[in-house]
Amino acid sequence: MQGLFIVIIAIAYVTLLFAIASLGDRRSAISGPSRARPFIYALSLAIYCTSWTFFGSVGLSSERGLEFLGIYTGPVLVFVFGFPLLNRIVRLAKAEKITSIADFLGARYGKSFTVAAIATLIATIGAVPYIALQLKAISGSVSLMVEHYTGSPPSFDPFVSDISLVVAMLLALFAVLFGTRHADATEHQDGLVLAVAVETVVKLAAFLAIGLMVTFLIFGGPGDMVDKLAQNAQVRQAMSYNTSLATWLVLTCLSGFAIIMLPRQFYVTIVENRGEAELRTATWVFPLYLVAINLFVLPIAFAGLSLVGTATSSDLYVLSLPLFSGHDVLAMAAFIGGLSAATAMVIVESVALSIMISNDLVIPLFVRRLLKTSTSETEDWSTLILNVRRGAIFILLFIAFLYYRESTDSARLSSIGLMSFAAVAQFAPALIGGLIWRGANGRGAALGMVAGILVWGYTLLFPSLAAPDTGIIVHGLFGFEALRPQALFGTAAEPLNHGVLWSLSINAVFFVLGSLSRASVPLERIQASIFVPRDAGPMPSLRRFRTAITVNDLKDTIGRYLGVERTERSFQSFEKTNGTSLHGNEQASMDVIRFSEQLLASAVGSSSARLILSLLFRRHDRESRDAFRLLDDATEALQHNRDLLQIALDQMEQGITVFDRDFRLICWNRQYRALFDLPDEMGQVGVSLDSILRHLSERGDIPAEQRVAMLNRLTSFVSPWQMELKTSGRILELRSNPMPDGGIVATYADISGRVEQDLALKRANESLEQRVKTRTVELTRVNEELAQAQMLAEEANLGKTRFLAAAGHDILQPLNAARLYCSSLIEKAGKGPAGKAAVNIESSLESVETILGAVLDISRLDAGAMKPDDTAFNLAGLLRQIGNDFRPLAAEKKLELTIMPSSLTVTTDRNLLRRLIQNLVSNAIKYTRHGRVLVGVRRRGELAEIQVIDTGIGIAGDKLNTVFHEFTRLDEGVREAEGLGLGLSIVDRIARVLRLEIRIFSNPGKGTRFSVILPVAAVQEPRREIDARVPARATASLAGLHVLCIDNDAR
């Protein structure tokens, strides 16, 4: 393989890229952007990965291990978390027709020529070392390849002996061919972006191929590679290198700034962006690319240390490993990959810088010269602009070649690249401050950038060019130790950290102080309101100045920079968009002047466009200051009106659009795009209504065949109508009204919730009748079943009652007979053992009789066999009977039974009430150990309350409702007295039969109060009461007595 063959392959590869770019431009012109454009755009951002990434990262990691990752941390963080910032910059750039980072800064600070020029100089100064880095990488790789195969370094005698100069001029030539075909810098160069994307894929494929070769061909796999490399002392030293936290932070910040502020990155990321969709794709594709291209950096670096060592520079390990191991094809792949990484950077960087130099340095100076002379105004300057850019590219590459020759050869690729990063980082205070601080102005931006770049030059650039033993580096400027370039004021830090810290700190201080030193001029305030928006303030006054500028004057001026044909097309588009007809000799309105300024800015930058228009005003107006004031005031008023209108529209809940007479969008609000979920390109002035409907149709929101019908409905201004978006399910109500000039205003309201409610109500109404019928049938069936069940229950209850009555009658007869026999036996047996047994038997029989009596009573009460016989009677006799009945029982327990007399007459069943009171008094005596039992009556208006109060064991609060259940006895009651738990159950049933209310209050351990509430008789009629006497047990013999038994059983 000869050296000439290597050069031919390199030239052939770059020529192929040129052919790809040309093909991309032609295809874009014919069919528009391809569907793969978002991925092409995302891949083109990897122009960030230059020969520094391809060669330099390996060289850096061979000494400092993982430190190289800091260069990629910043971009990953910016794209993963900084989408709002990037999207905001893209929107501003599109709105202001911005073409470069210098143009962006100039536009922010009142379209300042000074700010744009300073930014251009800084970008150019910072780019020179970076381009020199690419020259060094390409020259080094070509030299290594040629020398390896021929045994001698490459030479092009008799023309030139330095291959780096040949490389520089060839790259300049290709940059001119690639990027200087159009004067309008805002015109998308799809071919260039496609070529950069192809180069991105090539360098990634080449780097991965070298990594796989190292892992599996040179070594026997990952495990074998790790084992062998771990034995190398240089590898262990590199892996153990401790990068300081300060260095990590500096590298992350510098790379984060560079991904936005490097001229080539701003051009590719911002200028070439076509919409939010492309940027969203880039937020995940670009970070993944950075991860992929760094996968094999460490294996290649450590394999180079182990196998190549010092035979070549560590920056060229990627190429030397396949070359020295005999893999010629992979060596050529590595060479092509490195060439791709370098050429892509040089071409796009030089194109971006040439636009900045022409728009922000040369053209403004040229226009300023015209302000002082009477140069012909009919000259076509569009060709001049292109020639300026082409010349700037060649000069830039030549300066980079000189820097490469003069800089120290020992400098690593990474150190050169970081120095360039530190230079473009001087834009950071002005850029970031300009996006968040409305008070920032052009003076602060200019002072900050100048101060920062001077400190950068002193602390970073100068030491890279001078010998290490130079007096200033060793002893400081003028011999002052405090002014040593790499230790200002005694600061001890790594050279890069030191230079970045001081340059950015001084930059920020001068930026703030400079901005505070004077108030912003009107145009700076106008631009600040655009770049840092806020709620609209008071309406500024628009002064009425007259000007003699005509539409033809504007066309002639702009045509000299853009060309006559493009100028005419642009003005025709303006007429169509605004629905106006421009006549050549009529005075230009403020809208036309504003449009002309933006059109000029697309070709020569915002600051130059303003200077050109000022020249035009001076030619026709007597006072140029009036012209400036007119433009400033008109721009401020127009911007205020637009902001005020947009703020008002964005607060509406409904979406709103305004279309001109040609049905092209001229005004809309945020809710409109949100309702239809439209991309950025559908929310731009001039988009046709048909395009929007076509987009909705292609997305599946509306049927394709209904597009024309919907267009007709919108333009027929009929009553409100509805449309459904199929993909989101959203239902919108549309209203349209005509505009006086022939356009339409349409509003859109989301009525999805209301429609859903209407449908639900309709479904409910339709099913209501059926549900009523079904439930009526079900209720009828349940009622019939309930009646049948009730009848069966009554029959069963009646049967139970009859059974209990019959059984009770049959059982009680023998029990009574047995008691008679027991009484006789007790008399005969006396007090002996037999007598005691007889007494026990009688007691048991009495208990059985009591149980049966209670059960029979409950049965009769449940069955309704006991019918109350309500009469009016006086309570005095009933209470005396209760006293007579229970005093002996109370006396046995040494209790005091107190019966309070009462003269009240009540109406109820006397016998049942007596049984109810007896059960309450019996319970009170039974469960009272000591103290007293009180029975009395209280009158409560028309009611009487009979109270039974004791001082017994009481009832817990949670048991008050359970004491009325059958056979329920509380634990305290079981320990206190015998019983069955039926007394209170009978009380409850009697109360229900009598329709009386039972109340209970108890305090455990202190006693209980039962109350029976019954009505007082309307007429107090005293009734003779029969005294009840206490029956005495017969103690005399029953012999010779006649016993009469009466039975009321009908059988």
Buried (B, 14 or more C-beta within 10 A) or exposed (E): BEBEEBBEBBEEBBEEBBEBBBEBBEBBEEEEBBEEBBBBBBBBBBBBBBBBBBBBBBBBBBBBBBBBBBBBBBBBBBBEEBBEEBBBBBBBBBEBBBBBBBBBBBBBBBBBBBBBBBBBBBBBBBBBBBBBBBBBBBBBBBBBBBBBBBEEEBEEEEEEEBBBBBBBBBBBBBBBBBBBBBBBBBBBBBBBBBBBBBBBEBBBBBBBBBBBBBBEBBBEEEEEBBEBBEEBEBBEEBBEEEBEEBBBBBBBBBBBBBBBBBBBBBBBBBBBBBBBBBBBBBBEBBBEBBEEBBEBBBBBBBBBBBBBEEEBBBBBBBBBBBBBBEBEEBBBBBBBBBBBBBBBBBBBBBBBBBBBBBBBBBBBBBBBEBBEEEEEEEEEBBEBBBEBBBBBBBBBBBBBBBBBEEBEEEBBBBBBBBBBBBBBBBBBBBBBBBBEBBBBBBBBBBBBBBBBBBBBBBBBBBBBBBEEEEEBBEEBBEEEEEBBBBBBEEBEBBBBBBBBBBBBBBBBBBBBBBBEEEEBBBBBBBBBBBBBEEEBEEEBEBEEBEBEBBBBBBBBBBBBBBBBEBBBEBBEEBEBBBBBEBEEEEEBBBEBBBBBBBBBBBBBBBBBBBBBBBBBBBBEBEEBEBBBBBBBBBBBBBBBBEBBEBBEBEEBEBBBBBBBEBBBBBBBBBBBBEBBBBEBBBBEEBBEBEBBBBBBBEBEBBEEEEBEEBBEBBBEEEEEBEBEBEEBEBBBBBBBEEBEEEBBBBBBBBBBEEBEEEEEEEEEEEEEEEEEEEEEEEEEEEEEEEEEEEEEEEEEBEEEBEEBBEBBBEBBEEBEEBBEBBBBBBBEBEEEEEBEBBBEBBEEBEEBBEEBBBBBBBBBBBBEBBEBEBBBBBBBBBBBBBBBBBBEBBEEBEBBBEBEEBEBBBBBBBBBBBBBBBBBBBBBBBBBEEBBBBBBBEEEEEEBBBBBBBBBBBBBEEBEEEBBEBEBBBEBBEEBBEBBBBBBBBBBBBBEBBEBEBEBBBEEEEBBBBBBBBBBBEEEEEEEBEEBEEEEEEEEEEEEEEEEEEEEEEE
